[in-house]
Amino acid sequence: MTTATSTFPIDLGAYKQITLDPANSTLTNEQREALKANIQLCRDAIVFFTATGAARGVGGHTGGPYDTVPEVMILDALFRGNPDKFVPIFFDEAGHRVATQYLMATLEGALPAEQLMNYRMAGSTLPGHPELKLTPGVKFSSGRLGHMWPYVNGVAMANPGKAAFCLGSDGSQQEGNDAEAARLAVAQHLNVKLLIDDNDVTIAGHPSKYLPGFSVKQTLEGHGVKVLEGDGEDLDGLYARICEAINTPGPVAVISKRPMCPGIEGLEGSNHGHDVISVDLALKYLEGKGRTAAVEYLKGIEKPKNDYSFLGAGDKWGSNRNVFGEAVVKILDGMSEEDRKAKVMVIDSDLEGSCGLKKIHDAHPEIFIPSGIMERGNLSAAAGFGMEAGKQGIFATFAAFLEMCISEITMARLNYSNLLCHFSHSGID
Ligand SMILES: Cc1ncc(C[n+]2csc(CCOP(=O)(O)OP(=O)(O)O)c2C)c(N)n1
């Protein structure tokens, strides 16, 4: 693979090192203009360097980090203005939004801008999720949704007198861990501030469709967390809400409603915005913003050729996850619909397209439940379905999340449940 050595084609030196003070929750014209310029610069940079991952075929994530740029720009200016009041880390419970961490590490001078163009490349030290002590300037590790807020609770306890922030998402907030974190934060009156991007998009679709009834706002309010909800693209409103959150002691969630990828033609509001932007859409976007040098650089990337020799038994390619899905479908095909409905239940946790379950969903939607990012609860539901003899629960996710479900698997075993699990993608989350 070619490692980028050229100059980063967007001038990050144009970033304005502004300071903000939460004592004043109204932006001056000058502050608003500077923030807007920073937001545009950073969104353009994120589209560009994540698209290098698309161009090289290593994938990535564009929409999540792109969405939360306004929150991050405001926080950066607040951290600079009052370093003693805050834990100056952009903790993020949605680790796939790692482009934010890499960009901020660059703006802080810890990471050369040129390295951003190696986003997700093997050996580049810019993996798909933040890893502490691997990438210069990265200040925490993350990757499993819903694991960071509980951790930030402890960070807040260790830093009395300071506010600790956690970037959140409507995907992460589906995890049970966050309910526990909310209860602790409320009970201990912890000075944690959640900045949640509620874009109604995760990998498999829209939470409003597959998880009707779920509301981030009502969930958090139910736990006793103060919630300030508004339009994340209204900069003055967002700034005022973040200031109010800081000026209110204890846990506060600032929920930003916005479509996924606002302003990116072809991705706005779409769950495809969760993944890495395609090169074509990135070119269109960057051309529209006059980022000619970035366009030229992207056009010049050649997808590296794979020079491995594969030593398989034949030349037919397959993947375990799809073979798993196909095998289940084959058995289900042999049953009557009535029997299937009575005896089998398959439940997903927002990864059906990635772990073979989509095969079952497509063939037998009548027994398929597209559920939320709630591996523990979903596995137990499958186990409970399979409690009676003759009934079968089926569950699948990535192997990286197997360890989250150990206790639930033990309960399934102790109840002699008929539970079939498939854990794909070992080692990767
Ligand atoms: C515990 C856990 N389960 C599943 C995943 C796989 N996963 C990565 S991102 C994602 C959806 C995230 O949605 P959201 O956090 O709302 O981010 P957005 O789509 O807005 O970028 C899922 C299911 C994960 N990283 N961690």
PDBQT file of the ligand as one rigid body, heavy atoms in Angstrom, charges set to zero:
ROOT
HETATM    1  C1  LIG A 501     -21.630  -2.833  21.722  1.00  0.00    +0.000 C 
HETATM    2  C2  LIG A 501     -21.619  -2.594  20.258  1.00  0.00    +0.000 A 
HETATM    3  N1  LIG A 501     -22.540  -3.205  19.489  1.00  0.00    +0.000 NA
HETATM    4  C3  LIG A 501     -22.510  -3.039  18.146  1.00  0.00    +0.000 A 
HETATM    5  C4  LIG A 501     -21.564  -2.264  17.558  1.00  0.00    +0.000 A 
HETATM    6  C5  LIG A 501     -21.489  -2.151  16.053  1.00  0.00    +0.000 C 
HETATM    7  N2  LIG A 501     -21.863  -0.804  15.632  1.00  0.00    +0.000 N 
HETATM    8  C6  LIG A 501     -20.941   0.129  15.344  1.00  0.00    +0.000 A 
HETATM    9  S1  LIG A 501     -21.606   1.609  14.986  1.00  0.00    +0.000 SA
HETATM   10  C7  LIG A 501     -23.189   1.010  15.169  1.00  0.00    +0.000 A 
HETATM   11  C8  LIG A 501     -24.385   1.916  14.986  1.00  0.00    +0.000 C 
HETATM   12  C9  LIG A 501     -24.116   3.212  15.610  1.00  0.00    +0.000 C 
HETATM   13  O1  LIG A 501     -25.171   4.138  15.523  1.00  0.00    +0.000 OA
HETATM   14  P1  LIG A 501     -24.888   5.569  16.173  1.00  0.00    +0.000 P 
HETATM   15  O2  LIG A 501     -24.063   5.366  17.382  1.00  0.00    +0.000 OA
HETATM   16  O3  LIG A 501     -26.180   6.270  16.316  1.00  0.00    +0.000 OA
HETATM   17  O4  LIG A 501     -23.928   6.288  15.143  1.00  0.00    +0.000 OA
HETATM   18  P2  LIG A 501     -24.212   7.028  13.747  1.00  0.00    +0.000 P 
HETATM   19  O5  LIG A 501     -24.956   6.067  12.868  1.00  0.00    +0.000 OA
HETATM   20  O6  LIG A 501     -24.995   8.255  14.038  1.00  0.00    +0.000 OA
HETATM   21  O7  LIG A 501     -22.834   7.318  13.231  1.00  0.00    +0.000 OA
HETATM   22  C10 LIG A 501     -23.154  -0.346  15.527  1.00  0.00    +0.000 A 
HETATM   23  C11 LIG A 501     -24.347  -1.181  15.762  1.00  0.00    +0.000 C 
HETATM   24  C12 LIG A 501     -20.616  -1.644  18.409  1.00  0.00    +0.000 A 
HETATM   25  N3  LIG A 501     -19.619  -0.896  17.931  1.00  0.00    +0.000 N 
HETATM   26  N4  LIG A 501     -20.676  -1.814  19.737  1.00  0.00    +0.000 NA
ENDROOT
TORSDOF 0
